[in-house]
């Protein structure tokens, strides 16, 4: 078993190289070529699982006051839109957290998607 922990943009990942790919609260910028999106999906092996978790309750205005525009980044709905017939989505849910997290405990829910690559 090999574990890899790094920024997606800094890696040259083998196509279909991993049985489990997880991205928790990723800060993956949109690009015209959809580089991050393609790398994320391509790295999952046939039969492998992709698990992505995002904050569901982002205060967009507060984020912008800190210089962060969530619209610039790959979010939950962007990931779900990437799946085609080669993927079987088993979880696509808004889930409450038992214990809120973040500054002032503002993160009370997560968007979770889990999908298995068929081929």
Backbone bond lengths (Angstrom), bond angles and torsions (degrees), N, CA, C in turn:
res aa  C-N    CA-C-N  psi(-1)  N-CA   C-N-CA  omega(-1)  CA-C   N-CA-C  phi
1 X - - - 1.436 - - 1.524 108.38 -
2 X 1.323 115.99 135.72 1.452 121.97 177.94 1.517 108.85 -121.88
3 X 1.338 115.75 129.47 1.461 121.36 176.95 1.518 107.54 -106.49
4 X 1.329 115.97 137.09 1.452 121.40 177.31 1.518 107.82 -127.33
5 X 1.335 115.64 129.73 1.463 120.55 177.84 1.516 106.76 -131.26
6 X 1.325 116.45 116.62 1.447 120.68 -177.90 1.521 109.56 -170.32
7 X 1.323 116.16 171.85 1.465 120.48 170.60 1.516 107.66 -72.73
8 X 1.302 116.63 135.53 1.461 121.77 -178.83 1.519 111.31 -57.82
9 X 1.325 116.29 -40.52 1.458 120.24 -178.36 1.528 113.14 -65.37
10 X 1.328 118.37 -18.58 1.465 122.13 -176.96 1.522 113.12 -94.39
11 X 1.307 117.89 -2.63 1.466 120.94 -174.91 1.514 112.86 -108.62
12 X 1.319 115.21 150.54 1.452 121.53 166.74 1.523 104.77 -107.41
13 X 1.311 115.47 95.47 1.450 120.50 -175.32 1.520 111.26 -87.53
14 X 1.315 116.58 141.09 1.469 118.62 175.79 1.522 109.98 -72.61
15 X 1.322 117.07 137.59 1.461 120.00 176.08 1.515 109.11 -59.96
16 X 1.333 115.71 130.34 1.460 121.03 178.93 1.516 113.59 61.92
17 X 1.317 117.15 29.76 1.461 120.92 -173.28 1.511 116.68 -87.08
18 X 1.356 118.68 -7.45 1.456 119.37 -172.98 1.522 111.71 -133.85
19 X 1.328 115.53 137.64 1.466 121.68 177.38 1.523 111.69 -77.53
20 X 1.321 117.18 -25.67 1.462 122.44 178.67 1.517 108.73 -137.97
21 X 1.327 115.71 123.33 1.458 121.60 175.24 1.522 106.49 -123.07
22 X 1.325 116.67 124.24 1.457 120.99 179.22 1.519 109.54 -122.45
23 X 1.308 114.49 145.34 1.463 121.13 174.97 1.520 106.20 -140.23
24 X 1.319 116.04 110.57 1.461 121.73 -178.75 1.517 108.76 -108.43
25 X 1.333 114.97 116.47 1.457 122.71 179.80 1.537 110.37 54.99
26 X 1.350 116.63 49.34 1.467 119.03 -175.59 1.515 112.25 -70.20
27 X 1.312 115.23 145.64 1.467 122.00 174.19 1.523 107.05 -108.23
28 X 1.327 115.25 72.32 1.457 121.85 -177.93 1.525 108.87 -103.25
29 X 1.328 116.00 113.96 1.456 121.18 -178.41 1.523 111.59 -71.32
30 X 1.336 115.37 141.25 1.465 120.03 170.22 1.516 107.65 -64.37
31 X 1.317 116.07 145.52 1.460 120.23 172.91 1.520 107.48 -138.68
32 X 1.344 117.24 156.13 1.466 119.48 -179.42 1.529 113.06 -57.82
33 X 1.328 117.20 -32.31 1.458 121.03 -179.58 1.534 112.70 -90.23
34 X 1.333 116.90 -0.03 1.464 122.76 -179.09 1.541 111.25 56.52
35 X 1.332 115.92 42.19 1.461 121.70 -175.76 1.523 113.36 -58.63
36 X 1.327 116.96 -49.82 1.467 119.80 -177.60 1.522 111.07 -63.69
37 X 1.327 116.46 -43.06 1.457 120.94 -178.77 1.535 110.85 -61.93
38 X 1.348 115.48 -46.78 1.456 119.40 -178.77 1.521 111.29 -65.08
39 X 1.333 117.48 -41.36 1.463 120.98 -179.87 1.524 111.22 -64.67
40 X 1.318 116.26 -41.16 1.461 120.98 -179.59 1.526 110.87 -59.48
41 X 1.321 117.66 -51.47 1.458 121.16 -178.47 1.527 112.41 -71.22
42 X 1.318 117.12 -40.80 1.465 120.75 -176.96 1.522 112.56 -64.54
43 X 1.327 117.66 -26.37 1.465 120.38 -176.61 1.532 113.34 -74.89
44 X 1.328 117.40 -12.67 1.468 121.56 -178.77 1.522 109.60 -83.95
45 X 1.326 116.32 127.41 1.467 122.06 179.32 1.528 110.82 -71.70
46 X 1.325 117.67 153.79 1.462 119.51 172.04 1.533 109.40 -54.44
47 X 1.315 116.90 131.04 1.458 121.79 -175.23 1.513 113.10 85.03
48 X 1.341 117.22 -7.16 1.456 122.29 -178.25 1.516 112.39 -83.42
49 X 1.329 114.84 169.25 1.461 122.33 -174.83 1.520 111.02 -117.19
50 X 1.331 115.49 136.08 1.460 122.98 171.86 1.520 107.41 -109.98
51 X 1.327 116.56 126.72 1.456 122.93 178.07 1.524 107.87 -123.56
52 X 1.325 116.51 120.61 1.466 121.13 -179.61 1.519 108.60 -128.03
53 X 1.340 115.82 132.16 1.464 122.37 -179.81 1.522 108.43 -125.76
54 X 1.326 115.51 129.91 1.466 122.35 176.73 1.526 109.33 -125.61
55 X 1.327 116.12 155.25 1.462 120.04 168.89 1.522 107.34 -66.47
56 X 1.314 117.44 133.38 1.460 121.29 -179.53 1.518 112.02 -92.54
57 X 1.283 116.96 -19.73 1.458 120.29 -170.39 1.528 111.67 -120.80
58 X 1.328 115.12 54.88 1.462 120.14 179.92 1.528 109.53 -75.80
59 X 1.303 115.93 131.20 1.462 121.66 173.15 1.530 106.44 -84.24
60 X 1.324 115.91 96.98 1.461 121.83 -173.04 1.530 111.59 -58.89
61 X 1.311 117.55 -44.14 1.472 119.98 -178.76 1.526 111.18 -64.51
62 X 1.322 117.25 -41.62 1.464 119.36 178.20 1.527 110.29 -64.72
63 X 1.330 117.27 -41.37 1.460 120.90 178.30 1.527 110.61 -60.00
64 X 1.308 116.54 -43.06 1.472 120.36 -179.78 1.524 111.94 -64.20
65 X 1.338 117.86 -34.24 1.469 119.57 177.98 1.526 111.12 -66.56
66 X 1.333 117.08 -19.31 1.469 121.90 177.77 1.532 111.45 -98.75
67 X 1.352 116.66 11.02 1.458 120.49 177.17 1.513 114.89 82.45
68 X 1.319 117.50 18.38 1.465 122.07 -177.12 1.524 108.42 -122.75
69 X 1.320 117.41 117.02 1.462 120.54 176.44 1.523 108.25 -105.56
70 X 1.335 117.49 108.99 1.465 120.53 -178.54 1.529 113.87 -54.66
71 X 1.332 118.30 -27.26 1.462 121.20 -179.60 1.529 112.58 -65.58
72 X 1.327 117.53 -16.93 1.467 121.49 179.10 1.532 112.28 -80.28
73 X 1.315 116.94 -7.34 1.462 121.59 -171.00 1.528 112.28 -119.39
74 X 1.315 114.66 157.00 1.460 122.45 176.31 1.526 108.56 -69.05
75 X 1.331 116.23 118.89 1.461 121.72 -179.35 1.528 110.20 -113.27
76 X 1.302 116.02 178.51 1.467 122.82 -175.11 1.530 113.01 -50.85
77 X 1.315 117.04 -52.57 1.467 120.01 -177.36 1.526 111.79 -64.08
78 X 1.331 117.08 -30.30 1.469 120.66 176.61 1.529 110.52 -65.42
79 X 1.332 116.55 -41.28 1.468 120.78 178.99 1.521 109.97 -65.27
80 X 1.312 117.41 -48.45 1.471 121.56 -178.47 1.530 110.51 -58.64
81 X 1.330 117.26 -37.84 1.467 121.52 -178.82 1.528 112.64 -67.48
82 X 1.325 118.09 -16.60 1.463 121.44 -179.18 1.526 113.53 -77.72
83 X 1.318 117.39 -21.68 1.460 120.21 -174.10 1.519 111.70 -73.47
84 X 1.329 114.47 134.74 1.457 120.84 175.18 1.526 108.16 -119.25
85 X 1.312 117.55 -160.23 1.467 121.64 -176.51 1.531 112.90 -65.65
86 X 1.325 117.63 -13.44 1.472 120.90 178.68 1.527 112.94 -80.90
87 X 1.330 117.58 0.44 1.462 121.94 -176.33 1.517 110.72 -125.63
88 X 1.335 115.60 142.26 1.461 122.10 174.23 1.527 107.74 -116.49
89 X 1.320 116.12 112.03 1.467 121.50 -178.00 1.525 108.37 -84.82
90 X 1.334 116.41 121.73 1.464 120.45 179.96 1.528 112.03 -102.67
91 X 1.328 117.01 -24.25 1.471 121.15 178.28 1.520 108.08 -138.56
92 X 1.301 116.40 127.68 1.464 122.91 172.89 1.521 105.01 -148.03
93 X 1.335 114.98 80.29 1.457 119.20 -170.13 1.516 113.69 -138.36
94 X 1.294 112.86 150.27 1.457 124.30 170.80 1.528 105.11 -87.64
95 X 1.327 117.33 120.29 1.467 120.23 -174.99 1.524 111.22 -124.53
96 X 1.326 114.21 134.37 1.463 120.31 176.52 1.526 109.86 -74.38
97 X 1.316 116.06 144.93 1.462 121.32 174.65 1.521 108.47 -91.88
98 X 1.330 118.32 137.81 1.467 118.98 177.00 1.528 111.97 -67.41
99 X 1.343 116.18 -29.05 1.461 121.45 178.24 1.526 107.39 -131.51
100 X 1.340 118.69 115.30 1.464 120.72 179.01 1.522 111.17 -60.20
101 X 1.341 116.13 153.03 1.465 120.81 -178.22 1.516 109.57 -132.81
102 X 1.317 115.08 172.08 1.451 120.93 176.91 1.511 112.14 91.88
103 X 1.333 113.62 175.73 1.455 121.12 178.59 1.518 109.35 -55.52
104 X 1.305 117.01 124.25 1.471 122.83 -178.95 1.529 112.72 59.18
105 X 1.323 116.96 22.96 1.477 122.86 178.62 1.528 112.39 53.60
106 X 1.350 116.41 41.43 1.453 119.26 -177.22 1.525 113.54 -79.01
107 X 1.322 119.18 -16.79 1.465 120.85 -179.36 1.532 109.11 -91.00
108 X 1.317 115.52 101.89 1.467 120.98 -176.39 1.522 112.72 -107.54
109 X 1.342 117.30 -13.14 1.456 121.94 -178.16 1.530 109.99 -141.40
110 X 1.318 115.48 155.78 1.458 121.65 174.44 1.514 109.34 -126.76
111 X 1.331 115.55 152.20 1.456 121.94 168.70 1.515 106.05 -100.04
112 X 1.318 117.22 123.93 1.457 123.14 -175.92 1.522 108.84 -120.39
113 X 1.325 116.36 132.24 1.457 120.35 172.54 1.530 108.00 -132.34
114 X 1.331 115.14 132.78 1.462 121.82 174.37 1.524 106.55 -128.42
115 X 1.330 115.26 131.32 1.461 119.76 -178.53 1.521 109.22 -142.40
116 X 1.319 115.43 140.84 1.457 122.10 177.93 1.529 108.98 -103.44
117 X 1.331 114.34 133.22 1.466 119.48 177.98 1.521 108.96 -81.18
118 X 1.317 116.90 119.97 1.457 121.32 -177.25 1.525 112.41 -71.94
119 X 1.331 116.32 -42.33 1.467 119.96 -178.47 1.494 110.60 -146.67
